[in-house]
Amino acid sequence: MAEPLSQQATATLKALLTGSDPVSSALRAQIPHTQVADRCGCGCVTVDLAVDRAAVPPAPAHGNPAADAW
């Protein structure tokens, strides 16, 4: 069940997406339309995000993720 982003998650995304490049700008525009779609089952703070694609256009493709981990 989707839930709104917390203030901390919103602030973290904004901090990671600083800059005036087109990708960062497009991703920042998606933040108000983003929800937590799922959480990691182990209890850590990892979340899966979902963007309302009808509300905001996609960001341009790029090869430098804001954050990626396994």
C-alpha positions in Angstrom: 0.0 0.0 0.0 1.5 3.3 -1.1 2.2 6.0 1.5 3.3 9.6 1.2 7.0 10.5 1.5 8.1 11.6 4.9 9.6 15.0 5.4 13.0 13.4 5.9 12.7 11.4 2.6 11.7 14.5 0.8 14.6 16.5 2.2 17.0 13.7 1.3 15.8 13.5 -2.3 16.1 17.3 -2.6 19.7 17.2 -1.2 20.7 14.4 -3.6 19.2 16.2 -6.6 20.8 19.6 -6.3 22.0 21.2 -9.5 20.6 22.9 -12.5 21.1 20.1 -15.0 18.0 18.8 -16.8 17.9 15.4 -15.1 18.1 16.8 -11.6 15.5 19.4 -12.4 13.1 16.8 -13.8 13.6 14.4 -10.9 13.0 17.3 -8.4 9.8 18.0 -10.2 8.7 14.4 -9.6 9.1 14.6 -5.8 5.6 16.0 -5.0 4.2 13.1 -7.1 6.3 10.4 -5.5 5.1 7.9 -2.8 6.7 5.0 -0.9 5.4 1.9 -2.8 7.0 -0.7 -0.6 9.5 -1.3 2.1 12.3 -3.8 2.6 11.1 -6.8 4.5 14.1 -7.0 6.8 13.1 -3.8 8.7 15.9 -1.5 7.4 15.0 1.9 6.0 15.2 0.9 2.3 12.1 1.9 0.3 10.8 1.5 -3.2 9.5 4.7 -4.7 6.7 5.1 -7.2 6.0 8.2 -9.3 2.5 9.1 -10.5 3.4 9.0 -14.2 0.1 10.7 -15.2 0.9 13.7 -13.1 4.5 14.5 -14.2 6.7 13.7 -17.3 9.6 11.3 -17.0 13.1 12.5 -16.4 15.5 12.2 -19.3 17.6 9.0 -19.3 21.1 9.3 -17.8 23.9 7.0 -16.6 24.5 8.4 -13.2 21.9 7.4 -10.5 21.4 9.6 -7.5 21.8 6.5 -5.3 22.2 2.8 -6.0 23.1 0.0 -3.7 22.7 -3.8 -3.3 
